[in-house]
Amino acid sequence: MTLSSQKPTPAKELKSTPQKAKPNDLKKPEYICIHHTGISNEKNQDQLRTMNSLHQILFETKSNSGSSVAWNYLINRQGRAHSCREDGERTMAAYQKEMNSGKCIHIALEGNFDIEYPTQAQFEKLKKLITDKCVAYKIPLINVILHKSLAPTKSCPGNNLSLVQILSLVGGITVKDAKRIDKANNIKEDN
């Protein structure tokens, strides 16, 4: 049989079985990175299920909890945070600067914040998550970043959600300090 007469292997046969992370692979988080799903809530009300299905196809990996969602947390419009990956577990959220290695907690909010705004409930849950994680892992506020600070060609988490807004939510920080941190966090991609 010649190579030209062999039938190509169907794509679905080439896909590997999704691999779960091992608990001993967990790292101590040093950063928190904020994302949006990029999907308008008017177009999709069930973004957790959508993201799980999409990320399963794109990344073919599962978390220790069985989720395929790329981020550690997904905050819905009602302010509920879905835990999708353990803190310190490998993610699929931002490949730049090794931010998928577990050293970063990735928090995504449902919505497309280029065309809409986060809800008050999302802001409140985001504030609580950032505060709790900064305290638990001793993460300095200067290490709270936006996805677009790692990938300047992206708008994530959208033009209607800024680091200044996010950091000014966290108690004890002024808008002036938040702007200084935002400027310092203008990380350029080195890949």
C-alpha positions in Angstrom: 0.0 0.0 0.0 1.4 3.4 -1.0 1.0 6.6 1.0 -1.3 8.1 -1.5 -3.7 5.2 -1.2 -4.0 5.5 2.6 -7.1 7.1 3.9 -6.5 10.1 6.2 -7.4 9.6 9.9 -10.6 11.5 10.8 -9.9 14.5 13.0 -11.9 13.3 15.9 -9.8 10.1 16.0 -6.7 12.3 16.4 -7.9 14.1 19.5 -6.5 13.0 22.8 -8.5 12.3 25.9 -8.7 15.4 28.0 -6.2 15.3 30.9 -7.0 16.4 34.4 -4.4 18.3 36.4 -2.7 16.5 39.3 -3.3 18.0 42.8 0.5 18.1 43.4 0.9 20.3 40.4 -0.7 23.3 42.2 1.3 26.4 42.5 1.1 29.3 45.0 -0.7 32.1 43.1 1.2 35.4 42.7 -1.1 37.3 40.3 -4.8 37.9 39.6 -5.8 38.5 36.0 -9.2 39.9 35.0 -11.0 38.8 31.9 -14.5 39.0 30.2 -16.1 36.3 28.2 -16.4 38.6 25.2 -20.0 37.3 24.7 -22.9 39.7 25.2 -25.4 38.6 27.8 -28.2 39.6 25.5 -26.9 36.9 23.0 -26.2 34.2 25.5 -27.7 33.8 29.0 -26.0 30.4 29.7 -22.4 31.4 29.4 -21.0 28.8 31.9 -22.2 25.9 29.7 -21.2 27.7 26.5 -17.6 28.4 27.8 -17.3 24.8 29.2 -18.2 23.4 25.8 -16.1 25.8 23.8 -13.0 25.5 26.0 -13.3 21.7 25.9 -13.1 21.8 22.1 -10.3 24.4 22.1 -8.1 23.2 24.9 -8.9 19.5 25.4 -8.1 19.7 29.1 -10.2 19.4 32.3 -9.6 20.8 35.7 -9.4 18.8 38.9 -13.1 19.4 39.3 -13.9 18.2 35.8 -14.5 21.6 34.2 -13.1 22.6 30.8 -13.5 26.4 31.5 -10.2 28.1 31.0 -10.4 30.4 34.0 -10.3 29.7 37.7 -13.6 31.7 38.3 -16.5 32.8 36.1 -18.7 35.5 37.6 -22.2 35.6 36.1 -24.5 38.6 35.8 -26.2 37.9 39.1 -22.8 38.0 40.9 -22.4 34.2 41.4 -18.8 33.0 41.1 -18.5 29.6 39.6 -15.2 27.9 40.6 -13.9 26.3 37.5 -10.3 25.5 38.4 -8.5 25.3 41.8 -6.4 28.2 42.8 -2.8 27.4 41.6 -4.0 24.9 39.0 -2.9 25.2 35.4 -5.3 27.3 33.3 -5.8 28.1 29.6 -6.5 31.8 30.0 -3.3 33.8 29.1 -0.2 32.1 27.7 2.0 35.2 28.0 4.5 35.4 30.8 3.7 31.8 31.8 0.4 33.0 33.3 -1.2 29.6 32.7 1.2 27.8 34.9 -0.9 28.2 38.1 0.9 31.3 39.3 -2.1 33.4 38.3 -5.7 33.3 39.4 -7.8 34.1 36.3 -11.2 35.7 37.0 -13.7 36.2 34.1 -16.9 38.1 34.1 -19.8 37.2 31.8 -20.3 39.8 29.2 -18.7 41.7 26.4 -17.5 44.9 28.1 -16.6 46.5 24.8 -20.4 47.0 24.3 -22.0 46.6 27.7 -21.1 47.1 31.4 -20.6 44.8 34.3 -23.5 44.6 36.8 -23.3 45.9 40.3 -23.5 42.3 41.5 -20.5 41.3 39.4 -18.5 44.3 40.8 -19.4 43.2 44.3 -18.3 39.6 43.8 -15.2 40.7 41.9 -14.2 42.9 44.9 -14.8 40.0 47.3 -12.8 37.5 45.2 -9.9 39.9 44.7 -9.8 40.9 48.4 -10.0 37.3 49.6 -7.4 36.0 47.2 -5.0 38.9 47.9 -5.2 38.2 51.6 -5.1 34.4 51.3 -2.0 34.3 49.1 -0.4 37.6 50.0 -0.8 38.9 46.5 0.1 42.6 46.3 -2.4 44.9 44.4 0.3 45.7 41.9 -0.1 42.1 40.8 -3.8 42.5 39.9 -3.7 42.9 36.2 -6.0 42.9 33.1 -5.6 40.3 30.3 -4.9 43.2 27.9 -1.8 44.2 29.9 -0.3 40.8 28.9 -1.7 40.8 25.4 -1.8 44.4 24.1 -3.6 43.5 20.9 -6.6 42.3 23.0 -9.2 44.5 24.6 -10.0 41.9 27.3 -11.7 42.6 29.7 -13.2 45.2 27.4 -13.0 49.0 27.2 -15.8 49.5 29.7 -13.9 47.8 32.6 -10.7 49.3 33.7 -8.1 48.4 36.3 -8.7 51.7 38.0 -12.4 50.8 38.5 -11.4 47.4 39.8 -8.7 48.5 42.2 -10.8 51.4 43.5 -13.3 48.7 44.6 -10.8 47.2 46.9 -10.7 48.9 50.3 -7.8 51.1 51.3 -6.8 52.2 47.8 -7.4 55.6 46.2 -8.1 56.3 42.6 -4.7 58.0 42.3 -3.0 54.8 43.6 -5.1 52.7 41.3 -4.0 54.8 38.3 -0.3 54.4 39.4 -0.7 50.6 39.6 -2.5 50.5 36.2 0.4 52.4 34.7 3.0 50.1 36.3 1.1 47.1 35.0 1.5 48.0 31.4 3.3 44.6 30.8 4.5 44.0 27.3 4.3 40.6 25.7 7.8 39.0 25.4 6.8 36.2 23.1 
